[in-house]
Amino acid sequence: MTYDTSVFSISKISFTMEKKDVHSIPVLFTRGTNYQVGYNIGKTFGSLIHDFLNDLESYKKISLPLYSLPEGKLAYENVLNICKAQFPQYVEEIHGMADGAGLPFHKLFILHVEYLMTASESGLDNGCTDIMVNNEEVVMGHTEDAYPECHGRTYIVQAEVLDQDGNVIEQFSSISYPGFLPGYTMGYNQHGMMHSVNTVNPAKRNPNGTPREFIARALLGAETLEQALNVLRNPSYGIADGFNINMYFAKQMGPQVVYSVEVGPGQNGKKESELDILEVPVNDSYFHCNRFVRLPIENAPNYFVVSTDFRNKTLKTLPKARNISDVRNQLSDTSNSEWPVYRIPSGNDHSKTVLTGIFETSTKSWYLYAGPAATSNPVAILHMNY
């Protein structure tokens, strides 16, 4: 993967949490081992990470205090050992990020496992809506819905990850949240895999499974659908919680297919993830929000599901998306003022659409919008060199 550096020029970056429109998004080009990549992220965005953690009330009042309690520390250590057994390189990536930002490791690792330390829905992600169109071109649109504290605090990591001998083992570009591993958002890699993730919360999690953030991080290295599905199945463990991932492999041979895969914890003692793989064929489209709709797994009874049901209802009333213009318009829909597709904190819905991304394969472009995609100009256009 080569990067079009003409798209961005990075000078001195300062971050403020002013309640103003966002007209830019920072990007970090980084190359090195997993630890070095993590360190570079932490060093570059250290002040942003500190400010974010200081402002995130659920983290300060629920997740971090639980770490000091015996039951919380026990759950934390259990998940840490699971992650070390499977993905020690990504544990090292978090170590590097923490060192670069000048923070204790546990303060960042908790971000990745807080759902497994507490029964409350205290995590960062508060939704996301995805629309996939498979016509003459493939268009994949995604709203990044999160706590308002995330507004203006996302950044792009474009990385070449090296092994200890200096060989390139991963090349990717991903939207990232402060202090989190890249991957659990949207992005693409050098193999032409484009993806976006929306959270799905099962009523019963697997405390001995793998956190979804680690599985999503591992997907950034997938070259083929088969490799991606093996990562999602996560043999011997399975996912601890759940998500839906939408993927397109631009270099794949054969029919042009977009995939939407629901991923949930293994049922009846099964030690790998449950998958439902939906293929979006040519001349069709599909959308997905934040509930299991195909896997026979009970959804957690939270406002995720309430918001999802209203967003689904809205999208079902609209004609099927056929092109990028339709995707822009539908992801910007606010016809239901209380539970809109494009989310602005008000009333019962306290989430915010902090970023909208649209992949378009005909021009190999990835458009990123800080406002509604239908009525605002992109803050960045990345040219995907896969």
Contacts in CASP RR format, 6 or more apart in sequence:
PFRMAT RR
TARGET T0000
AUTHOR 0000-0000-0000
METHOD contacts of the structure
MODEL  1
MTYDTSVFSISKISFTMEKKDVHSIPVLFTRGTNYQVGYNIGKTFGSLIH
DFLNDLESYKKISLPLYSLPEGKLAYENVLNICKAQFPQYVEEIHGMADG
AGLPFHKLFILHVEYLMTASESGLDNGCTDIMVNNEEVVMGHTEDAYPEC
HGRTYIVQAEVLDQDGNVIEQFSSISYPGFLPGYTMGYNQHGMMHSVNTV
NPAKRNPNGTPREFIARALLGAETLEQALNVLRNPSYGIADGFNINMYFA
KQMGPQVVYSVEVGPGQNGKKESELDILEVPVNDSYFHCNRFVRLPIENA
PNYFVVSTDFRNKTLKTLPKARNISDVRNQLSDTSNSEWPVYRIPSGNDH
SKTVLTGIFETSTKSWYLYAGPAATSNPVAILHMNY
1 160 0 8 1.000
1 171 0 8 1.000
1 172 0 8 1.000
1 173 0 8 1.000
1 189 0 8 1.000
1 190 0 8 1.000
1 385 0 8 1.000
1 386 0 8 1.000
2 385 0 8 1.000
3 29 0 8 1.000
3 158 0 8 1.000
3 173 0 8 1.000
3 385 0 8 1.000
4 382 0 8 1.000
4 383 0 8 1.000
4 385 0 8 1.000
5 29 0 8 1.000
7 380 0 8 1.000
7 381 0 8 1.000
7 382 0 8 1.000
7 383 0 8 1.000
8 27 0 8 1.000
8 380 0 8 1.000
10 26 0 8 1.000
10 27 0 8 1.000
10 28 0 8 1.000
10 29 0 8 1.000
13 26 0 8 1.000
13 44 0 8 1.000
15 45 0 8 1.000
15 47 0 8 1.000
15 48 0 8 1.000
15 51 0 8 1.000
15 153 0 8 1.000
17 51 0 8 1.000
17 55 0 8 1.000
17 149 0 8 1.000
17 153 0 8 1.000
21 370 0 8 1.000
21 371 0 8 1.000
22 151 0 8 1.000
22 152 0 8 1.000
22 370 0 8 1.000
22 371 0 8 1.000
22 379 0 8 1.000
23 370 0 8 1.000
23 379 0 8 1.000
24 379 0 8 1.000
24 380 0 8 1.000
25 152 0 8 1.000
25 154 0 8 1.000
25 155 0 8 1.000
25 156 0 8 1.000
25 355 0 8 1.000
25 368 0 8 1.000
25 370 0 8 1.000
25 379 0 8 1.000
25 380 0 8 1.000
26 45 0 8 1.000
26 155 0 8 1.000
26 156 0 8 1.000
27 155 0 8 1.000
27 156 0 8 1.000
27 157 0 8 1.000
27 158 0 8 1.000
27 380 0 8 1.000
28 40 0 8 1.000
28 41 0 8 1.000
28 44 0 8 1.000
28 45 0 8 1.000
28 155 0 8 1.000
28 156 0 8 1.000
28 157 0 8 1.000
28 158 0 8 1.000
29 158 0 8 1.000
29 159 0 8 1.000
30 36 0 8 1.000
30 37 0 8 1.000
30 38 0 8 1.000
30 40 0 8 1.000
30 41 0 8 1.000
30 44 0 8 1.000
30 157 0 8 1.000
30 158 0 8 1.000
30 159 0 8 1.000
30 160 0 8 1.000
31 37 0 8 1.000
31 159 0 8 1.000
31 160 0 8 1.000
31 162 0 8 1.000
32 40 0 8 1.000
32 159 0 8 1.000
32 160 0 8 1.000
32 161 0 8 1.000
32 162 0 8 1.000
32 166 0 8 1.000
33 92 0 8 1.000
33 161 0 8 1.000
33 162 0 8 1.000
33 163 0 8 1.000
33 164 0 8 1.000
34 89 0 8 1.000
34 90 0 8 1.000
34 92 0 8 1.000
34 93 0 8 1.000
34 161 0 8 1.000
35 92 0 8 1.000
35 93 0 8 1.000
35 95 0 8 1.000
35 96 0 8 1.000
36 96 0 8 1.000
36 162 0 8 1.000
37 93 0 8 1.000
37 157 0 8 1.000
37 159 0 8 1.000
37 161 0 8 1.000
38 93 0 8 1.000
38 94 0 8 1.000
38 96 0 8 1.000
38 97 0 8 1.000
38 100 0 8 1.000
39 96 0 8 1.000
39 97 0 8 1.000
39 99 0 8 1.000
39 100 0 8 1.000
40 100 0 8 1.000
41 97 0 8 1.000
41 100 0 8 1.000
41 157 0 8 1.000
41 176 0 8 1.000
41 179 0 8 1.000
42 49 0 8 1.000
42 96 0 8 1.000
42 97 0 8 1.000
42 98 0 8 1.000
42 99 0 8 1.000
42 100 0 8 1.000
42 101 0 8 1.000
42 102 0 8 1.000
42 179 0 8 1.000
43 100 0 8 1.000
43 101 0 8 1.000
45 101 0 8 1.000
45 155 0 8 1.000
45 178 0 8 1.000
45 179 0 8 1.000
46 100 0 8 1.000
46 101 0 8 1.000
46 102 0 8 1.000
46 178 0 8 1.000
48 153 0 8 1.000
48 155 0 8 1.000
48 178 0 8 1.000
49 97 0 8 1.000
49 101 0 8 1.000
49 103 0 8 1.000
49 108 0 8 1.000
49 178 0 8 1.000
49 179 0 8 1.000
50 101 0 8 1.000
50 103 0 8 1.000
51 153 0 8 1.000
51 178 0 8 1.000
52 149 0 8 1.000
52 150 0 8 1.000
52 153 0 8 1.000
52 177 0 8 1.000
52 178 0 8 1.000
52 179 0 8 1.000
53 59 0 8 1.000
53 60 0 8 1.000
53 103 0 8 1.000
53 107 0 8 1.000
53 178 0 8 1.000
53 179 0 8 1.000
54 60 0 8 1.000
55 149 0 8 1.000
56 124 0 8 1.000
56 147 0 8 1.000
56 149 0 8 1.000
57 149 0 8 1.000
58 122 0 8 1.000
58 123 0 8 1.000
58 147 0 8 1.000
59 110 0 8 1.000
59 111 0 8 1.000
59 114 0 8 1.000
59 122 0 8 1.000
59 123 0 8 1.000
62 114 0 8 1.000
62 118 0 8 1.000
62 120 0 8 1.000
62 122 0 8 1.000
63 110 0 8 1.000
63 111 0 8 1.000
63 114 0 8 1.000
63 117 0 8 1.000
63 118 0 8 1.000
63 122 0 8 1.000
63 123 0 8 1.000
64 107 0 8 1.000
64 110 0 8 1.000
66 72 0 8 1.000
66 117 0 8 1.000
66 118 0 8 1.000
67 73 0 8 1.000
67 76 0 8 1.000
67 106 0 8 1.000
67 110 0 8 1.000
67 117 0 8 1.000
72 117 0 8 1.000
72 118 0 8 1.000
75 113 0 8 1.000
75 116 0 8 1.000
75 117 0 8 1.000
75 207 0 8 1.000
76 106 0 8 1.000
76 109 0 8 1.000
76 110 0 8 1.000
76 113 0 8 1.000
76 117 0 8 1.000
78 207 0 8 1.000
78 208 0 8 1.000
79 113 0 8 1.000
79 116 0 8 1.000
79 117 0 8 1.000
79 207 0 8 1.000
79 209 0 8 1.000
79 211 0 8 1.000
79 240 0 8 1.000
80 91 0 8 1.000
80 109 0 8 1.000
80 113 0 8 1.000
82 208 0 8 1.000
82 209 0 8 1.000
82 210 0 8 1.000
82 237 0 8 1.000
83 90 0 8 1.000
83 91 0 8 1.000
83 210 0 8 1.000
83 211 0 8 1.000
83 214 0 8 1.000
84 91 0 8 1.000
86 210 0 8 1.000
86 214 0 8 1.000
86 234 0 8 1.000
86 237 0 8 1.000
87 210 0 8 1.000
87 214 0 8 1.000
87 217 0 8 1.000
87 218 0 8 1.000
90 181 0 8 1.000
90 214 0 8 1.000
90 217 0 8 1.000
90 218 0 8 1.000
91 109 0 8 1.000
93 181 0 8 1.000
93 217 0 8 1.000
94 105 0 8 1.000
94 108 0 8 1.000
94 109 0 8 1.000
94 112 0 8 1.000
94 181 0 8 1.000
95 105 0 8 1.000
97 108 0 8 1.000
97 179 0 8 1.000
98 104 0 8 1.000
98 105 0 8 1.000
98 107 0 8 1.000
98 108 0 8 1.000
101 108 0 8 1.000
101 179 0 8 1.000
108 179 0 8 1.000
108 180 0 8 1.000
110 117 0 8 1.000
111 124 0 8 1.000
111 179 0 8 1.000
111 180 0 8 1.000
112 180 0 8 1.000
112 181 0 8 1.000
112 211 0 8 1.000
112 213 0 8 1.000
112 214 0 8 1.000
113 211 0 8 1.000
114 122 0 8 1.000
114 123 0 8 1.000
115 121 0 8 1.000
115 122 0 8 1.000
115 123 0 8 1.000
115 201 0 8 1.000
115 205 0 8 1.000
115 211 0 8 1.000
115 240 0 8 1.000
115 241 0 8 1.000
116 205 0 8 1.000
116 207 0 8 1.000
116 211 0 8 1.000
116 240 0 8 1.000
116 241 0 8 1.000
121 201 0 8 1.000
121 300 0 8 1.000
121 302 0 8 1.000
121 304 0 8 1.000
124 146 0 8 1.000
124 147 0 8 1.000
124 150 0 8 1.000
124 177 0 8 1.000
124 180 0 8 1.000
125 145 0 8 1.000
125 146 0 8 1.000
125 184 0 8 1.000
125 199 0 8 1.000
126 145 0 8 1.000
126 146 0 8 1.000
126 147 0 8 1.000
126 304 0 8 1.000
126 350 0 8 1.000
126 351 0 8 1.000
127 145 0 8 1.000
127 146 0 8 1.000
127 198 0 8 1.000
127 199 0 8 1.000
127 289 0 8 1.000
127 290 0 8 1.000
127 304 0 8 1.000
127 307 0 8 1.000
127 308 0 8 1.000
127 351 0 8 1.000
128 142 0 8 1.000
128 143 0 8 1.000
128 144 0 8 1.000
128 145 0 8 1.000
128 196 0 8 1.000
128 197 0 8 1.000
128 198 0 8 1.000
128 199 0 8 1.000
128 289 0 8 1.000
128 290 0 8 1.000
129 142 0 8 1.000
129 143 0 8 1.000
129 145 0 8 1.000
129 198 0 8 1.000
129 287 0 8 1.000
129 288 0 8 1.000
129 289 0 8 1.000
129 311 0 8 1.000
129 315 0 8 1.000
129 331 0 8 1.000
129 341 0 8 1.000
130 140 0 8 1.000
130 141 0 8 1.000
130 142 0 8 1.000
130 143 0 8 1.000
130 196 0 8 1.000
130 198 0 8 1.000
130 244 0 8 1.000
130 246 0 8 1.000
130 260 0 8 1.000
130 287 0 8 1.000
130 288 0 8 1.000
130 289 0 8 1.000
131 139 0 8 1.000
131 140 0 8 1.000
131 141 0 8 1.000
131 142 0 8 1.000
131 285 0 8 1.000
131 286 0 8 1.000
131 287 0 8 1.000
131 315 0 8 1.000
131 321 0 8 1.000
131 327 0 8 1.000
131 330 0 8 1.000
131 331 0 8 1.000
132 138 0 8 1.000
132 139 0 8 1.000
132 140 0 8 1.000
132 141 0 8 1.000
132 246 0 8 1.000
132 248 0 8 1.000
132 258 0 8 1.000
132 260 0 8 1.000
132 280 0 8 1.000
132 285 0 8 1.000
132 286 0 8 1.000
132 287 0 8 1.000
133 139 0 8 1.000
133 140 0 8 1.000
133 285 0 8 1.000
133 321 0 8 1.000
133 322 0 8 1.000
133 323 0 8 1.000
133 324 0 8 1.000
133 326 0 8 1.000
133 327 0 8 1.000
134 256 0 8 1.000
134 257 0 8 1.000
134 258 0 8 1.000
134 280 0 8 1.000
134 281 0 8 1.000
134 282 0 8 1.000
134 283 0 8 1.000
134 284 0 8 1.000
134 285 0 8 1.000
135 282 0 8 1.000
135 283 0 8 1.000
135 285 0 8 1.000
135 322 0 8 1.000
135 323 0 8 1.000
136 362 0 8 1.000
137 323 0 8 1.000
137 324 0 8 1.000
137 360 0 8 1.000
137 361 0 8 1.000
137 362 0 8 1.000
138 194 0 8 1.000
138 248 0 8 1.000
138 250 0 8 1.000
138 256 0 8 1.000
138 258 0 8 1.000
138 359 0 8 1.000
138 360 0 8 1.000
138 361 0 8 1.000
139 321 0 8 1.000
139 323 0 8 1.000
139 324 0 8 1.000
139 327 0 8 1.000
139 358 0 8 1.000
139 359 0 8 1.000
139 360 0 8 1.000
139 361 0 8 1.000
140 194 0 8 1.000
140 196 0 8 1.000
140 246 0 8 1.000
140 248 0 8 1.000
140 258 0 8 1.000
140 358 0 8 1.000
140 359 0 8 1.000
141 196 0 8 1.000
141 327 0 8 1.000
141 331 0 8 1.000
141 356 0 8 1.000
141 357 0 8 1.000
141 358 0 8 1.000
141 359 0 8 1.000
142 186 0 8 1.000
142 196 0 8 1.000
142 198 0 8 1.000
142 246 0 8 1.000
142 331 0 8 1.000
142 356 0 8 1.000
142 357 0 8 1.000
142 358 0 8 1.000
143 331 0 8 1.000
143 341 0 8 1.000
143 342 0 8 1.000
143 343 0 8 1.000
143 353 0 8 1.000
143 355 0 8 1.000
143 356 0 8 1.000
143 357 0 8 1.000
144 150 0 8 1.000
144 154 0 8 1.000
144 175 0 8 1.000
144 185 0 8 1.000
144 186 0 8 1.000
144 353 0 8 1.000
144 354 0 8 1.000
144 355 0 8 1.000
144 356 0 8 1.000
144 357 0 8 1.000
145 343 0 8 1.000
145 351 0 8 1.000
145 352 0 8 1.000
145 353 0 8 1.000
145 354 0 8 1.000
146 177 0 8 1.000
146 351 0 8 1.000
146 352 0 8 1.000
146 354 0 8 1.000
147 350 0 8 1.000
147 351 0 8 1.000
147 352 0 8 1.000
148 345 0 8 1.000
148 350 0 8 1.000
148 351 0 8 1.000
148 352 0 8 1.000
148 354 0 8 1.000
150 177 0 8 1.000
150 352 0 8 1.000
150 354 0 8 1.000
151 352 0 8 1.000
151 354 0 8 1.000
152 354 0 8 1.000
152 370 0 8 1.000
153 177 0 8 1.000
153 178 0 8 1.000
153 354 0 8 1.000
154 175 0 8 1.000
154 176 0 8 1.000
154 177 0 8 1.000
154 185 0 8 1.000
154 354 0 8 1.000
154 355 0 8 1.000
155 175 0 8 1.000
155 176 0 8 1.000
155 178 0 8 1.000
156 173 0 8 1.000
156 174 0 8 1.000
156 175 0 8 1.000
156 176 0 8 1.000
156 380 0 8 1.000
156 382 0 8 1.000
157 172 0 8 1.000
157 173 0 8 1.000
157 174 0 8 1.000
157 176 0 8 1.000
157 182 0 8 1.000
158 172 0 8 1.000
158 173 0 8 1.000
159 170 0 8 1.000
159 171 0 8 1.000
159 172 0 8 1.000
159 173 0 8 1.000
159 174 0 8 1.000
159 182 0 8 1.000
160 168 0 8 1.000
160 170 0 8 1.000
160 171 0 8 1.000
161 168 0 8 1.000
161 169 0 8 1.000
161 170 0 8 1.000
161 171 0 8 1.000
162 168 0 8 1.000
162 169 0 8 1.000
163 169 0 8 1.000
169 221 0 8 1.000
170 189 0 8 1.000
170 220 0 8 1.000
170 221 0 8 1.000
171 189 0 8 1.000
171 190 0 8 1.000
172 182 0 8 1.000
172 183 0 8 1.000
172 187 0 8 1.000
172 188 0 8 1.000
172 189 0 8 1.000
172 190 0 8 1.000
172 220 0 8 1.000
172 221 0 8 1.000
173 187 0 8 1.000
173 188 0 8 1.000
173 189 0 8 1.000
173 366 0 8 1.000
173 382 0 8 1.000
173 384 0 8 1.000
174 182 0 8 1.000
174 183 0 8 1.000
174 185 0 8 1.000
174 186 0 8 1.000
174 187 0 8 1.000
174 220 0 8 1.000
175 182 0 8 1.000
175 183 0 8 1.000
175 185 0 8 1.000
175 186 0 8 1.000
175 187 0 8 1.000
175 355 0 8 1.000
175 368 0 8 1.000
176 182 0 8 1.000
176 183 0 8 1.000
176 185 0 8 1.000
177 185 0 8 1.000
180 213 0 8 1.000
181 213 0 8 1.000
181 214 0 8 1.000
181 216 0 8 1.000
181 217 0 8 1.000
182 217 0 8 1.000
182 220 0 8 1.000
183 197 0 8 1.000
183 213 0 8 1.000
183 216 0 8 1.000
183 217 0 8 1.000
183 219 0 8 1.000
183 220 0 8 1.000
184 197 0 8 1.000
184 212 0 8 1.000
184 213 0 8 1.000
184 216 0 8 1.000
184 217 0 8 1.000
184 243 0 8 1.000
185 196 0 8 1.000
185 197 0 8 1.000
186 194 0 8 1.000
186 195 0 8 1.000
186 196 0 8 1.000
186 197 0 8 1.000
186 357 0 8 1.000
186 359 0 8 1.000
187 194 0 8 1.000
187 195 0 8 1.000
187 196 0 8 1.000
187 220 0 8 1.000
187 366 0 8 1.000
188 194 0 8 1.000
188 195 0 8 1.000
188 359 0 8 1.000
188 366 0 8 1.000
188 384 0 8 1.000
188 386 0 8 1.000
189 220 0 8 1.000
189 221 0 8 1.000
189 222 0 8 1.000
189 386 0 8 1.000
190 386 0 8 1.000
191 221 0 8 1.000
191 222 0 8 1.000
191 223 0 8 1.000
191 224 0 8 1.000
191 249 0 8 1.000
191 251 0 8 1.000
191 386 0 8 1.000
192 249 0 8 1.000
192 250 0 8 1.000
192 251 0 8 1.000
192 384 0 8 1.000
192 386 0 8 1.000
193 219 0 8 1.000
193 221 0 8 1.000
193 222 0 8 1.000
193 223 0 8 1.000
193 228 0 8 1.000
193 247 0 8 1.000
193 248 0 8 1.000
193 249 0 8 1.000
193 250 0 8 1.000
194 247 0 8 1.000
194 248 0 8 1.000
194 250 0 8 1.000
194 359 0 8 1.000
194 361 0 8 1.000
194 366 0 8 1.000
194 384 0 8 1.000
195 219 0 8 1.000
195 245 0 8 1.000
195 246 0 8 1.000
195 247 0 8 1.000
195 248 0 8 1.000
196 245 0 8 1.000
196 246 0 8 1.000
196 357 0 8 1.000
197 216 0 8 1.000
197 243 0 8 1.000
197 244 0 8 1.000
197 245 0 8 1.000
197 246 0 8 1.000
198 243 0 8 1.000
198 244 0 8 1.000
198 246 0 8 1.000
198 288 0 8 1.000
198 289 0 8 1.000
198 290 0 8 1.000
199 212 0 8 1.000
199 242 0 8 1.000
199 243 0 8 1.000
199 290 0 8 1.000
199 304 0 8 1.000
200 242 0 8 1.000
200 243 0 8 1.000
200 244 0 8 1.000
200 262 0 8 1.000
200 263 0 8 1.000
200 264 0 8 1.000
200 290 0 8 1.000
200 291 0 8 1.000
200 292 0 8 1.000
200 299 0 8 1.000
201 241 0 8 1.000
201 242 0 8 1.000
201 290 0 8 1.000
201 299 0 8 1.000
201 300 0 8 1.000
201 302 0 8 1.000
201 304 0 8 1.000
202 241 0 8 1.000
202 242 0 8 1.000
202 264 0 8 1.000
202 265 0 8 1.000
202 292 0 8 1.000
202 297 0 8 1.000
202 298 0 8 1.000
202 299 0 8 1.000
202 300 0 8 1.000
203 297 0 8 1.000
203 298 0 8 1.000
203 299 0 8 1.000
203 300 0 8 1.000
203 301 0 8 1.000
204 265 0 8 1.000
204 298 0 8 1.000
205 240 0 8 1.000
205 241 0 8 1.000
205 265 0 8 1.000
206 238 0 8 1.000
206 239 0 8 1.000
206 240 0 8 1.000
206 241 0 8 1.000
206 265 0 8 1.000
206 266 0 8 1.000
207 240 0 8 1.000
208 237 0 8 1.000
208 240 0 8 1.000
209 234 0 8 1.000
209 237 0 8 1.000
209 238 0 8 1.000
209 239 0 8 1.000
209 240 0 8 1.000
209 265 0 8 1.000
210 234 0 8 1.000
210 237 0 8 1.000
210 238 0 8 1.000
210 239 0 8 1.000
210 240 0 8 1.000
211 240 0 8 1.000
211 241 0 8 1.000
212 239 0 8 1.000
212 240 0 8 1.000
212 241 0 8 1.000
212 242 0 8 1.000
212 243 0 8 1.000
212 263 0 8 1.000
215 231 0 8 1.000
215 232 0 8 1.000
215 234 0 8 1.000
215 239 0 8 1.000
215 263 0 8 1.000
215 273 0 8 1.000
216 243 0 8 1.000
216 245 0 8 1.000
218 231 0 8 1.000
219 228 0 8 1.000
219 231 0 8 1.000
219 232 0 8 1.000
219 245 0 8 1.000
221 227 0 8 1.000
222 228 0 8 1.000
222 231 0 8 1.000
224 249 0 8 1.000
224 252 0 8 1.000
225 247 0 8 1.000
225 249 0 8 1.000
225 252 0 8 1.000
225 259 0 8 1.000
228 247 0 8 1.000
229 261 0 8 1.000
229 275 0 8 1.000
229 277 0 8 1.000
232 239 0 8 1.000
232 245 0 8 1.000
232 261 0 8 1.000
232 263 0 8 1.000
232 273 0 8 1.000
232 275 0 8 1.000
233 272 0 8 1.000
233 273 0 8 1.000
233 275 0 8 1.000
234 272 0 8 1.000
234 273 0 8 1.000
235 271 0 8 1.000
235 272 0 8 1.000
236 271 0 8 1.000
236 272 0 8 1.000
237 271 0 8 1.000
237 272 0 8 1.000
238 265 0 8 1.000
238 266 0 8 1.000
238 271 0 8 1.000
238 272 0 8 1.000
238 273 0 8 1.000
239 263 0 8 1.000
239 264 0 8 1.000
239 265 0 8 1.000
239 266 0 8 1.000
239 273 0 8 1.000
240 265 0 8 1.000
241 264 0 8 1.000
241 265 0 8 1.000
242 263 0 8 1.000
242 264 0 8 1.000
242 265 0 8 1.000
243 263 0 8 1.000
243 264 0 8 1.000
244 260 0 8 1.000
244 261 0 8 1.000
244 262 0 8 1.000
244 263 0 8 1.000
244 288 0 8 1.000
245 260 0 8 1.000
245 261 0 8 1.000
245 263 0 8 1.000
246 258 0 8 1.000
246 259 0 8 1.000
246 260 0 8 1.000
246 261 0 8 1.000
246 288 0 8 1.000
247 258 0 8 1.000
247 259 0 8 1.000
247 260 0 8 1.000
247 261 0 8 1.000
248 257 0 8 1.000
248 258 0 8 1.000
248 259 0 8 1.000
248 359 0 8 1.000
248 361 0 8 1.000
250 361 0 8 1.000
250 364 0 8 1.000
250 384 0 8 1.000
250 386 0 8 1.000
251 386 0 8 1.000
255 281 0 8 1.000
255 282 0 8 1.000
256 282 0 8 1.000
257 279 0 8 1.000
257 280 0 8 1.000
257 281 0 8 1.000
257 282 0 8 1.000
258 279 0 8 1.000
258 280 0 8 1.000
258 286 0 8 1.000
259 277 0 8 1.000
259 278 0 8 1.000
259 279 0 8 1.000
259 280 0 8 1.000
260 278 0 8 1.000
260 280 0 8 1.000
260 286 0 8 1.000
260 288 0 8 1.000
261 275 0 8 1.000
261 276 0 8 1.000
261 277 0 8 1.000
261 278 0 8 1.000
262 275 0 8 1.000
262 276 0 8 1.000
262 278 0 8 1.000
262 292 0 8 1.000
262 293 0 8 1.000
262 294 0 8 1.000
262 295 0 8 1.000
263 273 0 8 1.000
263 274 0 8 1.000
263 275 0 8 1.000
264 273 0 8 1.000
264 274 0 8 1.000
264 275 0 8 1.000
264 292 0 8 1.000
264 295 0 8 1.000
264 297 0 8 1.000
265 273 0 8 1.000
265 274 0 8 1.000
265 297 0 8 1.000
266 272 0 8 1.000
266 273 0 8 1.000
266 274 0 8 1.000
267 274 0 8 1.000
267 297 0 8 1.000
274 295 0 8 1.000
274 297 0 8 1.000
275 295 0 8 1.000
276 294 0 8 1.000
276 295 0 8 1.000
278 286 0 8 1.000
278 294 0 8 1.000
280 286 0 8 1.000
284 320 0 8 1.000
285 320 0 8 1.000
285 321 0 8 1.000
285 322 0 8 1.000
287 312 0 8 1.000
287 315 0 8 1.000
287 321 0 8 1.000
287 330 0 8 1.000
289 307 0 8 1.000
289 308 0 8 1.000
289 311 0 8 1.000
289 312 0 8 1.000
290 304 0 8 1.000
290 305 0 8 1.000
290 307 0 8 1.000
290 308 0 8 1.000
291 299 0 8 1.000
291 304 0 8 1.000
291 305 0 8 1.000
291 308 0 8 1.000
291 309 0 8 1.000
292 298 0 8 1.000
292 299 0 8 1.000
299 305 0 8 1.000
303 348 0 8 1.000
303 349 0 8 1.000
306 339 0 8 1.000
306 348 0 8 1.000
307 339 0 8 1.000
307 343 0 8 1.000
307 349 0 8 1.000
307 351 0 8 1.000
310 336 0 8 1.000
310 338 0 8 1.000
310 339 0 8 1.000
311 339 0 8 1.000
311 340 0 8 1.000
311 341 0 8 1.000
313 336 0 8 1.000
314 333 0 8 1.000
314 335 0 8 1.000
314 336 0 8 1.000
314 340 0 8 1.000
314 341 0 8 1.000
315 330 0 8 1.000
315 333 0 8 1.000
315 341 0 8 1.000
318 330 0 8 1.000
318 333 0 8 1.000
319 326 0 8 1.000
321 327 0 8 1.000
321 330 0 8 1.000
324 358 0 8 1.000
324 360 0 8 1.000
327 358 0 8 1.000
327 373 0 8 1.000
328 358 0 8 1.000
328 373 0 8 1.000
328 374 0 8 1.000
329 374 0 8 1.000
330 341 0 8 1.000
331 341 0 8 1.000
331 342 0 8 1.000
331 356 0 8 1.000
331 358 0 8 1.000
331 372 0 8 1.000
331 373 0 8 1.000
331 374 0 8 1.000
332 341 0 8 1.000
332 342 0 8 1.000
332 356 0 8 1.000
332 372 0 8 1.000
332 373 0 8 1.000
332 374 0 8 1.000
332 375 0 8 1.000
333 340 0 8 1.000
333 341 0 8 1.000
333 342 0 8 1.000
334 340 0 8 1.000
334 341 0 8 1.000
334 342 0 8 1.000
334 344 0 8 1.000
334 372 0 8 1.000
337 346 0 8 1.000
338 346 0 8 1.000
338 347 0 8 1.000
338 348 0 8 1.000
338 349 0 8 1.000
339 348 0 8 1.000
339 349 0 8 1.000
340 349 0 8 1.000
342 353 0 8 1.000
342 356 0 8 1.000
342 372 0 8 1.000
343 349 0 8 1.000
343 351 0 8 1.000
343 352 0 8 1.000
343 353 0 8 1.000
344 352 0 8 1.000
344 353 0 8 1.000
345 351 0 8 1.000
345 352 0 8 1.000
353 371 0 8 1.000
354 370 0 8 1.000
355 368 0 8 1.000
355 369 0 8 1.000
355 370 0 8 1.000
356 368 0 8 1.000
356 369 0 8 1.000
356 371 0 8 1.000
356 372 0 8 1.000
356 373 0 8 1.000
357 366 0 8 1.000
357 367 0 8 1.000
357 368 0 8 1.000
357 369 0 8 1.000
357 373 0 8 1.000
358 366 0 8 1.000
358 367 0 8 1.000
358 369 0 8 1.000
358 373 0 8 1.000
359 365 0 8 1.000
359 366 0 8 1.000
359 367 0 8 1.000
359 384 0 8 1.000
360 366 0 8 1.000
360 367 0 8 1.000
364 383 0 8 1.000
364 384 0 8 1.000
364 385 0 8 1.000
364 386 0 8 1.000
365 381 0 8 1.000
365 382 0 8 1.000
365 383 0 8 1.000
365 384 0 8 1.000
366 381 0 8 1.000
366 382 0 8 1.000
366 383 0 8 1.000
366 384 0 8 1.000
367 373 0 8 1.000
367 378 0 8 1.000
367 380 0 8 1.000
367 381 0 8 1.000
368 378 0 8 1.000
368 379 0 8 1.000
368 380 0 8 1.000
368 381 0 8 1.000
368 382 0 8 1.000
369 376 0 8 1.000
369 377 0 8 1.000
369 378 0 8 1.000
369 379 0 8 1.000
370 376 0 8 1.000
370 379 0 8 1.000
END
